[in-house]
Amino acid sequence: MTAYFDIIMIPLQLLIIFFTIYYFFISWFGLFGKKKEVKIYDECKTFALIVCAHNEEKVIAQLIDNLYRLSYSKELYDIFVVADNCSDHTAELARGAGAIVHERFSKTRSGKGYAMEWIFERLFKMERQYDAVCVFDADNLVHPNFLKEMNSRLCNGERLIQGYLDSKNPNDTWVAGVFSISFWVVNHVWHLAKYNLGLCCCLGGTGMCIDSAILKRYGWGAICLAEDMEFSMKAIMENIKTTWAHDAIVYDEKPLTFKAAWNQRKRWAQGRFDVSGRYLMPMFKKALRERDIVVLDSIIYLIQPYFLMISTLFVLCNYIYIFEPFYDNIIYRILPIEVWTLIGFGQYIFPIIVLHKIKASFKLWCYLLLYPTFIYSWIPITFLGFLHRHDHKWNHTVHTCGISFDDVLIPENNAEVGPKQVAFTKRIH
């Protein structure tokens, strides 16, 4: 009987070994700084800054005020807000803050992906045309140098760029804290690591910059629950890599409760399975045909949720049949237990290294104790995402952290500042 199960279990074990070693190997390339860059700060590129907002009256004005204070020539960018199916004062407040507001109402085509496709179509029919678009969420705050960094990347030939996703409320609750930690870890051990290796990163939904020529030629067309990932895969199919701008920082509001974080991540998981189902085979054919390591790496990223499910089932099987395994366990024959122990410790060592690099507050070091709870909660979320992968209903995340960038930036006159300002300034640097 064991021989029959080996036909299934041995390939699965080989897959687990490959993914584990691959992720562990990649991670180290993002922990010791970024590769050398040529900065071009001559301001020449024009930008359309796009904010898609659904009932965001508590945060929209602060973001627009922040965007108008970016360290970039004001005549080189405009701010557009899509008030998407709003029933509050989002549109009114956005206009009052100086943004160009477009109101959109649709009962059947709701969600950020549809809103972005709608505003892009309008944007490219306007008299003024822009070299690139930058997309933000209404709850964001943006570092003053964001457009300087994106201008430099565009001048260096990059066309699809994701900025560094920071947090504006990491100390609010333990959920916001561990959510922030997870983003910082991914920023370093995944995005920065892959960028340093010349591989393809992935758009993150906000803080992203897209060359207008790409949108005009290929269209947006990303309307699922993971529209950012979908467009990244669409672009890589056209040999356009998503790159990483480590110094272009966006501060995102993290959920305050476990339930809110659960719902948001479940939506992401549903979208990822949706994208995987539609892009996995075309990309696999492309990788084989062109022998392109960048495309192959993107396929590995697409398979990641399936890997989590497979490895979870494998671990459960080990617990159930701990005394009499029904398959040939080859994992410890291929790699000694000492290597697996090192890799196991890695998932805890990497967050420690990252928190040290960003000079995290004492409270965040305390939150690190709860980090495994957050990480392992991805397991049931991923299974639920798979079961509901065909459900395209968009669930809005409520944002309430209406702070301005004055609350997170130390004044140049060295005036006294509060703890929150100090913490943000440390992460800016």
Helices and strands as residue ranges (DSSP letters): H 2-27, G 28-30, E 47-53, H 60-67, G 74-76, E 77-84, H 90-96, E 100-104, H 112-123, E 132-137, E 141-142, H 146-155, E 160-167, H 174-186, I 187-192, H 193-196, E 208-211, H 212-218, H 227-236, E 243-252, H 258-290, H 293-320, H 331-334, H 337-357, H 362-367, G 368-370, H 371-376, H 378-387, G 405-407, H 419-428
